[in-house]
Amino acid sequence: MKTRSEDYDVVVIGAGPAGSLAARKAAADCEVLLIEKRQEIGSPVRCAEGVPLIETPFVFHTSFEKYVEPDSKWIASEVKGVRANAPDGTRVEVSGEMLGTEKPLGLILERKLFDRQLAKDAARAGAQVMVRTRATGLILEDGRIRGVKLNQLGENFEVRAKVVIGADGVESQVGRWGGINTTLKLNDIESCAQYHMQNVELEENTLDFYFGSQAPSGYAWAFPKGNGAGNIGLGVLGSKLNGKRPLDYLNKFVATHFPDGKPVELVMGGSPVSDALPTVVGNGLMLIGDAARHTEPITGGGIMAALQSGTIAGGVASKAVRQNDASARVLREYETEWKHSFGKARRRMYKVKEFVISLSDDEIDKLIRAFAGITAEELNLKGAMRRLLRLDPRLLLRIRQLL
Ligand SMILES: Cc1cc2nc3c(=O)[nH]c(=O)nc-3n(C[C@H](O)[C@H](O)[C@H](O)COP(=O)(O)OP(=O)(O)OC[C@H]3O[C@@H](n4cnc5c(N)ncnc54)[C@H](O)[C@@H]3O)c2cc1C
């Protein structure tokens, strides 16, 4: 074990999925330090814990298994169906069976165990992990980042590094310290509240999404975790809170849909649903995961983007260390790669999000009703277009403009 203030090749700030994957990848041939401000990696969980296993038009990333091998130790349940619930109660369901796959559509994780496992994997690959250690600033010399200022249990110290990776989540400060503007407009952040509840009647292995003004310009979700437990939460667009807290919307939603549910945990947090930042790279610096605002703009889901951007950034960091050049010019390879992997799809999804947040309850009802009773044979572009033709012409025109 190294002493606390030794130099490293790479320092990763934040041990969420993005940071741990970056640390694991870079540790293959670099001296890596992964720091986490909390005492326990993965807790508290600020997540509904759903990840996709199949690629759909709403999932722009490659498969989860490419980054992490599923392990029953941190899987709460498998997802076999997904339902969209309209404000008027219309429900549309798509199942794996309809898509012609026996494979689960996704997983519900136990993130407390999952995040901890990823950090352990990074440690196994050789990374040093420091918990209860908070980054408080960057060491800047001659316009370059030379390391990180840290505080552990009230004591300040510094570590020097060739590359710093900011994986400090939605409330990221690392970008700002390094001169990258990561500010989110109110229209580009979902404010979320979620209960983990017991005594909730949920359809096993099925994710439920509820749209409409019960979660203005966002949605509510109910994800089953087995044995009468589940994650019940919602996100409201920052600009549509109307003076209320997300928790106020959640309490109303729960009273309507899950009156017998007993909350055993409450989490609150934000999810970026913004367009891509102009850059997430500086001299000696890369931002990844939520810190880079990489979440999917429609769903606010960010685990897949965290795994993907973390892996790419970890590889580019170790290449820069080997070349002894961590200038923005070299690190930009990370930017090129993530844009190549999911930049274009993300841009398209941002446009769709802008459309979705503009819909009234009446329009959402019409849209979901148009797909009511959809069959396996219609689950293709032609089938979807036929059903969309049943919509009122103005709504159809707005959808066509997106395509
Ligand atoms: C209510 C809610 C529900 C969600 N549901 C889903 C879902 O079902 N599926 C999905 O894919 N996504 C979901 N998300 C989004 C998902 O949780 C994030 O996209 C994901 O966790 C991003 O991973 P990350 O590693 O970038 O950041 P994080 O997981 O946020 O990790 C960042 C880490 O950095 C640490 N840190 C922060 N600042 C410092 C510092 N100064 N020094 C040291 N450490 C620091 C934090 O403690 C934290 O551990 C949800 C989000 C919310 C709020």
The ligand as a MOL file (V3000), in Angstrom:
LIG
                    3D

  0  0  0     0  0            999 V3000
M  V30 BEGIN CTAB
M  V30 COUNTS 53 58 0 0 0
M  V30 BEGIN ATOM
M  V30 1 C -33.7120 8.9010 -8.2400 0
M  V30 2 C -32.7860 8.4460 -9.3480 0
M  V30 3 C -33.0870 7.2580 -10.0170 0
M  V30 4 C -32.2430 6.8050 -11.0360 0
M  V30 5 N -32.5140 5.6190 -11.6520 0
M  V30 6 C -31.6880 5.1340 -12.6070 0
M  V30 7 C -31.9470 3.8740 -13.2270 0
M  V30 8 O -32.8890 3.1500 -12.9000 0
M  V30 9 N -31.0870 3.4530 -14.1890 0
M  V30 10 C -30.0100 4.1990 -14.5810 0
M  V30 11 O -29.2700 3.7760 -15.4930 0
M  V30 12 N -29.7310 5.3790 -14.0010 0
M  V30 13 C -30.5370 5.8660 -13.0080 0
M  V30 14 N -30.2290 7.0510 -12.3900 0
M  V30 15 C -28.9890 7.7400 -12.7730 0
M  V30 16 C -27.7760 6.9810 -12.1800 0
M  V30 17 O -27.9360 6.8000 -10.7950 0
M  V30 18 C -26.5030 7.7730 -12.4950 0
M  V30 19 O -26.5080 8.1100 -13.8600 0
M  V30 20 C -25.2370 6.9720 -12.1790 0
M  V30 21 O -25.1220 6.6810 -10.8150 0
M  V30 22 C -24.0280 7.7740 -12.6480 0
M  V30 23 O -22.8480 7.1470 -12.2480 0
M  V30 24 P -21.5460 8.0190 -11.9610 0
M  V30 25 O -20.4910 7.0560 -11.5890 0
M  V30 26 O -21.3310 8.9710 -13.0500 0
M  V30 27 O -21.9370 8.9340 -10.6850 0
M  V30 28 P -22.3890 8.5130 -9.2300 0
M  V30 29 O -22.9430 7.1570 -9.1960 0
M  V30 30 O -23.2310 9.6390 -8.7370 0
M  V30 31 O -21.0310 8.4950 -8.4150 0
M  V30 32 C -20.3260 9.6660 -8.0980 0
M  V30 33 C -19.4970 9.3970 -6.8650 0
M  V30 34 O -18.6070 10.4910 -6.6400 0
M  V30 35 C -18.5350 10.7300 -5.2460 0
M  V30 36 N -18.0700 12.1120 -5.0740 0
M  V30 37 C -18.7410 13.2520 -5.3830 0
M  V30 38 N -17.9920 14.3400 -5.1170 0
M  V30 39 C -16.8180 13.8710 -4.6110 0
M  V30 40 C -15.6420 14.5200 -4.1400 0
M  V30 41 N -15.5250 15.8450 -4.1350 0
M  V30 42 N -14.6340 13.7570 -3.6850 0
M  V30 43 C -14.7480 12.3930 -3.6780 0
M  V30 44 N -15.8400 11.7320 -4.0990 0
M  V30 45 C -16.8690 12.4610 -4.5730 0
M  V30 46 C -19.9480 10.4800 -4.7750 0
M  V30 47 O -20.0020 10.2440 -3.3800 0
M  V30 48 C -20.3460 9.2610 -5.6030 0
M  V30 49 O -20.0300 8.0490 -4.9720 0
M  V30 50 C -31.0740 7.5540 -11.3840 0
M  V30 51 C -30.8050 8.7560 -10.7290 0
M  V30 52 C -31.6470 9.1980 -9.7190 0
M  V30 53 C -31.3120 10.4780 -9.0000 0
M  V30 END ATOM
M  V30 BEGIN BOND
M  V30 1 1 1 2
M  V30 2 1 2 3
M  V30 3 2 2 52
M  V30 4 2 3 4
M  V30 5 1 4 5
M  V30 6 1 4 50
M  V30 7 2 5 6
M  V30 8 1 6 7
M  V30 9 1 6 13
M  V30 10 2 7 8
M  V30 11 1 7 9
M  V30 12 1 9 10
M  V30 13 2 10 11
M  V30 14 1 10 12
M  V30 15 2 12 13
M  V30 16 1 13 14
M  V30 17 1 14 15
M  V30 18 1 14 50
M  V30 19 1 15 16
M  V30 20 1 16 17
M  V30 21 1 16 18
M  V30 22 1 18 19
M  V30 23 1 18 20
M  V30 24 1 20 21
M  V30 25 1 20 22
M  V30 26 1 22 23
M  V30 27 1 23 24
M  V30 28 2 24 25
M  V30 29 1 24 26
M  V30 30 1 24 27
M  V30 31 1 27 28
M  V30 32 2 28 29
M  V30 33 1 28 30
M  V30 34 1 28 31
M  V30 35 1 31 32
M  V30 36 1 32 33
M  V30 37 1 33 34
M  V30 38 1 33 48
M  V30 39 1 34 35
M  V30 40 1 35 36
M  V30 41 1 35 46
M  V30 42 1 36 37
M  V30 43 1 36 45
M  V30 44 2 37 38
M  V30 45 1 38 39
M  V30 46 1 39 40
M  V30 47 2 39 45
M  V30 48 1 40 41
M  V30 49 2 40 42
M  V30 50 1 42 43
M  V30 51 2 43 44
M  V30 52 1 44 45
M  V30 53 1 46 47
M  V30 54 1 46 48
M  V30 55 1 48 49
M  V30 56 2 50 51
M  V30 57 1 51 52
M  V30 58 1 52 53
M  V30 END BOND
M  V30 END CTAB
M  END
